[in-house]
């Protein structure tokens, strides 16, 4: 499963980037594959693992903010694995050249 996650802290004295770094550290220390983007993070794994990780990130940011808005978009397929990397590779193959994927491929 792929989950695109964005976490937005609201009503905090800390800078947003510092709070998002706390969430990114949690994801980085996990065993799951992920890709940081300018709009959030894409996390790949099994349902329970991903949801538990997102909750952990949400709760960590909530420790420092009055309000947290977390958006999750899920693409759950039974038949394919390693989609985080392979999806980008398939597009590059169809295009016939490498794209700027920030180390994803």
C-alpha positions as CSV (number, residue, x, y, z in Angstrom):
1,X,0.0,0.0,0.0
2,X,1.1,3.5,-0.7
3,X,0.0,6.4,1.6
4,X,0.5,10.0,0.7
5,X,0.6,11.9,4.0
6,X,0.7,15.6,4.8
7,X,0.8,16.9,8.3
8,X,0.1,20.6,9.0
9,X,0.6,21.9,12.5
10,X,-1.6,24.9,13.4
11,X,-1.3,27.3,16.4
12,X,2.2,26.5,17.4
13,X,5.1,28.6,18.7
14,X,7.6,26.5,16.9
15,X,8.5,26.7,13.3
16,X,6.6,24.3,11.0
17,X,9.8,22.8,9.6
18,X,11.0,21.9,13.1
19,X,7.8,20.0,13.8
20,X,7.7,18.3,10.4
21,X,11.3,17.2,11.0
22,X,10.2,15.4,14.2
23,X,7.6,13.5,12.1
24,X,10.2,12.8,9.3
25,X,12.6,11.4,11.9
26,X,10.0,9.0,13.1
27,X,9.4,7.8,9.5
28,X,13.1,7.6,8.8
29,X,13.7,5.4,11.8
30,X,11.0,3.0,10.8
31,X,11.5,0.0,8.6
32,X,9.2,1.3,5.9
33,X,10.2,2.7,2.5
34,X,9.3,6.4,2.1
35,X,9.9,9.4,-0.1
36,X,9.9,12.9,1.3
37,X,8.2,15.4,-1.1
38,X,7.7,19.2,-0.9
39,X,4.0,18.5,-0.1
40,X,4.4,15.7,2.4
41,X,5.6,12.1,2.4
42,X,4.8,8.9,0.6
43,X,5.0,5.8,2.7
44,X,4.9,2.2,1.5
45,X,4.0,-0.8,3.7
46,X,1.2,-2.9,5.0
47,X,-2.0,-1.2,6.2
48,X,-1.4,-1.6,10.0
49,X,2.2,-0.6,9.8
50,X,1.5,2.6,7.8
51,X,-1.5,3.7,9.8
52,X,0.4,3.1,13.1
53,X,3.3,5.1,11.7
54,X,1.1,8.0,10.6
55,X,-0.6,8.1,14.0
56,X,2.8,8.2,15.7
57,X,3.8,11.1,13.5
58,X,0.5,12.9,14.0
59,X,0.7,12.5,17.8
60,X,4.3,13.7,17.9
61,X,3.4,16.9,16.1
62,X,0.3,17.3,18.3
63,X,2.5,17.4,21.3
64,X,3.8,20.8,20.1
65,X,0.8,22.3,18.4
66,X,-2.7,23.3,19.4
67,X,-4.1,21.7,16.3
68,X,-2.9,19.3,13.6
69,X,-4.4,18.7,10.2
70,X,-3.3,15.3,8.8
71,X,-4.4,14.3,5.3
72,X,-3.9,10.8,4.1
73,X,-4.5,9.4,0.6
74,X,-4.2,5.7,0.2
75,X,-3.6,3.5,-2.8
76,X,-3.9,-0.1,-1.7
77,X,-3.2,-2.9,-4.2
78,X,-2.8,-6.6,-3.5
79,X,-0.9,-7.6,-6.7
80,X,2.1,-5.3,-6.6
81,X,5.0,-4.6,-4.2
82,X,7.8,-2.0,-4.3
83,X,5.6,0.5,-6.0
84,X,7.3,3.5,-4.6
85,X,10.4,2.9,-6.7
86,X,8.8,0.9,-9.6
87,X,6.2,3.4,-10.5
88,X,8.8,6.1,-11.2
89,X,10.9,3.5,-13.1
90,X,7.9,2.7,-15.3
91,X,7.4,6.3,-16.2
92,X,11.0,6.8,-17.0
93,X,11.0,3.7,-19.3
94,X,7.9,4.9,-21.1
95,X,9.5,8.3,-21.6
96,X,12.8,6.9,-22.7
97,X,14.9,9.0,-20.3
98,X,15.7,9.6,-16.7
99,X,13.6,12.0,-14.7
100,X,14.6,14.1,-11.6
101,X,13.2,11.8,-8.9
102,X,15.5,12.9,-6.1
103,X,17.2,9.5,-5.8
104,X,14.0,7.5,-6.0
105,X,15.1,5.5,-9.0
